[in-house]
Amino acid sequence: MSREHKKFERLFLFSEVAKQLSFTEAAATLGISRGYLSEQIRQLEKEMGRALLIRTTRSVRLTAQGEMILASMSQVKADLLMLGKQIRHDNEDIVGRIRITAPSQFTQRYLLDICHEFTVRHPQVHFSIDCSYTLFDLAKNDFDLAFRATQNPPQNMVAKKLFDYQQVCCAAPEYLKKAGIPNKIDDLHQHQCLTSAEQSQWCFSNKNIAINSFMSVNDNHMLKTQALLGRGIILGPHYLVDKELQQGTLQAILTHETMSQSATYIVHPQIINQSARLSSFIKFTLEWFGTA
């Protein structure tokens, strides 16, 4: 390996240590030994003629020069990521893979059907979907597009609104028959409320109310399942429970209260030469929701 290639490798290794501020965690992320990583950083500091890290037995901090390298390498990584996306999408055929990040509830309710219908038309397109609740930065992660529930889409991305939706409070008729139907927001204090993880209050348009939940789960579909079993009240997006409301397996409550609103967007980086498969999928999705 040439000297310049080795230096480039060391700069990338350093950027991971600088981001994590931990040799142990950076080595685990990179899949290399801590000893090898430490030696490469020492060699980089020797080549630069400057200390880049301040090491103690308990912590790692960046020097001013280390901060400069971290900022520069972050931009280099972003540029390389964008270059890879542009090369991947530089064709006129509707073929290849589309990488998507989307919330789990949106994926199950809509996205799986959208992708299936698209591949019926274009069988040479494949999808990789991350349906975690992590809000990935598309400028720094290798996704082609994202679906986001937000009122403030990122300003550095192209964002197209798909639909607006309201939150709805609901429970199984079985639960309401046993525990009674809340008539006002404060009545929720007397009920079993099922919340998403770390959620301490529910937001209505004119009032926020503290919720003491015996169970919090970071998956709305699991919460919906618990509600269907008659175990409490949930607050979630209308599109998550619309079928159950129509079927009568869940019943909307506090309908006279104005619930908080949000919107769902399709979001993607600004790529001048967008591939045929990506532009076709975006157009197909907008038409699917009737927003094209």
C-alpha positions in Angstrom: 0.0 0.0 0.0 1.4 3.4 -1.0 2.2 6.0 1.6 -0.7 8.2 0.5 -3.2 5.3 0.6 -2.1 4.4 4.1 -2.5 8.0 5.2 -6.0 8.1 3.8 -6.8 4.9 5.7 -5.5 6.5 8.9 -7.6 9.6 8.4 -10.7 7.5 8.1 -9.8 5.5 11.2 -9.2 8.7 13.1 -12.6 10.1 12.1 -14.3 7.2 13.7 -12.4 7.6 16.9 -13.1 11.3 16.9 -16.8 10.7 16.4 -17.1 8.0 19.1 -14.4 9.6 21.4 -13.6 6.0 22.4 -10.9 3.7 21.0 -12.8 0.6 22.2 -16.1 1.6 20.6 -14.5 2.8 17.4 -12.5 -0.5 17.1 -15.7 -2.5 17.5 -17.5 -0.4 14.9 -14.7 -0.8 12.4 -14.2 -4.5 13.1 -10.5 -4.1 14.0 -8.4 -4.6 17.1 -8.0 -1.7 19.5 -4.2 -2.2 19.4 -4.1 -1.8 15.6 -6.3 1.3 15.8 -4.2 2.9 18.5 -1.0 2.3 16.5 -2.5 3.8 13.3 -3.6 7.0 15.2 -0.1 7.3 16.7 1.4 7.0 13.2 -1.1 9.7 11.9 -0.1 12.1 14.7 3.5 11.5 13.9 3.0 12.2 10.2 1.0 15.4 11.1 3.5 16.5 13.6 0.6 17.4 16.0 -1.3 15.8 18.8 -4.9 15.1 17.5 -6.3 13.6 20.7 -6.0 14.3 24.4 -6.0 10.9 26.1 -6.6 10.2 29.8 -7.4 7.0 31.6 -11.1 7.9 31.5 -11.7 9.9 28.4 -10.6 10.9 24.9 -10.9 14.5 23.7 -10.0 16.3 20.5 -7.4 18.9 20.1 -8.1 21.9 17.8 -6.2 20.1 15.0 -8.3 17.0 15.6 -11.5 19.0 15.3 -10.3 20.3 12.0 -9.6 16.8 10.6 -13.0 15.5 11.9 -14.9 18.3 10.1 -12.9 17.7 6.9 -13.3 14.0 7.0 -17.1 14.3 7.6 -17.3 16.3 4.4 -15.1 13.8 2.5 -17.4 10.9 3.7 -20.5 12.9 2.6 -19.0 13.6 -0.8 -18.0 9.9 -1.3 -21.5 8.8 -0.3 -23.1 11.2 -2.8 -20.7 10.1 -5.5 -21.7 6.5 -4.8 -25.4 7.4 -5.1 -24.9 9.3 -8.3 -23.0 6.4 -9.9 -25.6 3.9 -8.7 -28.4 6.0 -10.3 -26.6 6.9 -13.5 -28.7 4.8 -15.9 -31.9 5.0 -17.8 -33.2 1.5 -17.0 -35.7 0.8 -14.3 -33.5 -1.8 -12.6 -31.5 -2.2 -9.4 -31.9 -1.6 -5.7 -33.7 1.2 -3.9 -32.6 1.8 -0.3 -35.4 3.2 2.0 -35.7 4.2 5.6 -39.2 4.6 7.0 -41.2 4.3 10.3 -42.4 0.8 11.1 -46.1 1.8 11.2 -45.9 3.5 7.8 -44.0 0.6 6.3 -46.7 -2.0 7.4 -49.7 0.2 6.6 -48.5 1.5 3.2 -44.9 1.0 2.1 -44.9 -2.8 1.7 -48.0 -2.6 -0.6 -46.4 0.3 -2.6 -43.2 -1.6 -3.2 -45.0 -4.8 -4.1 -47.2 -2.9 -6.7 -44.1 -1.2 -8.1 -42.2 -4.4 -8.6 -45.2 -5.9 -10.4 -44.6 -3.2 -13.0 -40.9 -3.2 -12.7 -39.7 -6.7 -11.6 -36.0 -5.9 -11.9 -36.2 -3.4 -9.1 -35.4 -4.6 -5.5 -35.9 -2.8 -2.2 -33.9 -2.7 1.0 -36.1 -1.2 3.8 -34.9 -0.1 7.2 -38.1 0.4 9.3 -36.5 1.5 12.6 -37.4 4.7 14.3 -33.9 6.2 13.8 -34.0 9.5 11.9 -31.1 8.9 9.6 -29.4 11.8 8.0 -29.6 11.0 4.3 -26.5 13.1 3.6 -24.5 10.8 5.8 -26.1 7.5 5.3 -26.5 5.3 2.3 -30.3 5.5 1.8 -31.8 6.8 -1.4 -34.9 8.2 0.2 -36.9 8.3 3.5 -40.5 8.6 4.6 -40.9 11.0 7.5 -43.8 11.9 9.8 -43.1 15.6 10.5 -44.4 19.2 10.3 -40.8 20.4 9.5 -39.1 18.4 6.7 -35.3 18.8 6.5 -34.4 22.0 4.6 -31.4 20.4 2.9 -33.5 17.7 1.2 -36.2 17.5 -1.4 -39.5 16.8 0.5 -42.9 16.1 -1.0 -46.0 15.8 1.2 -47.9 12.6 0.8 -50.8 13.2 3.3 -51.9 14.9 6.5 -53.2 13.0 9.4 -54.5 13.4 12.9 -53.8 11.5 16.1 -56.7 9.5 17.4 -57.4 8.2 20.9 -59.1 4.8 21.0 -59.6 1.5 22.8 -61.4 -1.8 22.4 -65.1 -1.8 23.2 -64.4 -4.6 25.7 -62.1 -2.3 27.7 -64.5 0.7 27.5 -67.4 -1.5 28.7 -65.3 -2.5 31.7 -63.5 0.8 32.6 -66.0 3.3 31.2 -65.7 5.9 28.4 -63.6 9.0 29.2 -65.6 12.2 28.6 -62.8 14.7 29.0 -59.0 14.7 28.7 -58.5 14.6 32.5 -60.5 11.4 32.7 -57.5 9.6 31.2 -55.8 9.8 34.6 -58.3 7.1 35.7 -57.5 4.7 32.8 -54.8 2.3 31.6 -53.0 4.2 28.9 -50.5 2.5 26.7 -47.7 4.7 25.4 -44.7 4.6 23.2 -41.3 4.3 24.9 -40.3 7.2 27.2 -43.5 9.1 26.4 -44.6 10.9 29.6 -47.5 13.0 28.2 -50.1 13.0 25.4 -50.4 16.2 23.4 -53.8 17.5 22.4 -54.2 20.8 20.6 -55.4 22.7 23.6 -53.8 20.7 26.4 -51.0 18.4 27.3 -51.7 15.7 29.9 -49.2 13.6 31.9 -49.7 9.9 31.3 -48.7 7.3 33.9 -48.5 4.1 31.8 -47.9 0.6 33.1 -46.4 -0.2 29.8 -44.4 1.7 27.2 -43.3 0.1 23.9 -41.3 1.6 21.0 -43.6 0.0 18.4 -47.1 1.4 17.7 -48.2 -1.9 16.1 -47.5 -3.7 19.4 -49.4 -1.0 21.3 -52.3 -1.5 18.9 -52.3 -5.2 19.6 -52.4 -4.6 23.3 -55.4 -2.2 22.8 -57.2 -4.8 20.7 -56.8 -7.3 23.6 -58.7 -4.8 25.8 -55.7 -3.8 27.9 -55.9 0.0 27.6 -56.2 3.2 25.6 -53.7 4.2 22.9 -53.0 7.5 21.1 -51.7 7.1 17.6 -52.0 8.2 13.9 -55.4 7.7 12.4 -54.0 5.6 9.5 -52.6 3.1 12.0 -56.1 2.2 13.3 -58.4 3.2 10.6 -59.3 -0.3 9.6 -59.9 -1.4 13.2 -62.2 1.7 13.7 -64.2 0.8 10.6 -64.5 -2.9 11.8 -65.5 -1.8 15.3 -62.6 -3.7 17.0 -61.4 -0.3 18.2 -63.6 2.6 19.2 -62.5 6.3 19.0 -62.9 8.3 22.2 -62.7 12.0 23.1 -63.7 12.7 19.5 -64.9 16.2 20.5 -61.3 17.1 21.4 -59.0 18.5 18.7 -56.1 16.1 18.3 -52.6 17.1 17.2 -51.9 16.9 13.5 -48.9 15.9 11.4 -47.9 15.0 7.9 -46.0 12.3 6.1 -43.4 13.3 3.5 -41.2 11.4 1.0 -37.7 12.9 1.4 -34.6 12.4 -0.8 -31.3 14.2 -1.5 -31.1 16.6 -4.5 -29.4 14.4 -7.2 -29.2 16.2 -10.5 -28.9 13.0 -12.6 -31.5 11.0 -10.7 -31.8 7.4 -11.9 -34.9 6.2 -13.8 -35.8 3.7 -11.1 -35.7 6.3 -8.3 -37.6 9.0 -10.2 -40.1 6.4 -11.3 -40.6 5.1 -7.8 -41.1 8.6 -6.4 -43.6 9.5 -9.1 -45.4 6.1 -8.5 -45.6 6.8 -4.8 -47.0 10.3 -5.3 -49.6 8.9 -7.7 -50.4 6.1 -5.2 -51.4 8.7 -2.6 -53.0 11.0 -5.2 -50.6 13.8 -4.7 -48.7 13.8 -8.0 
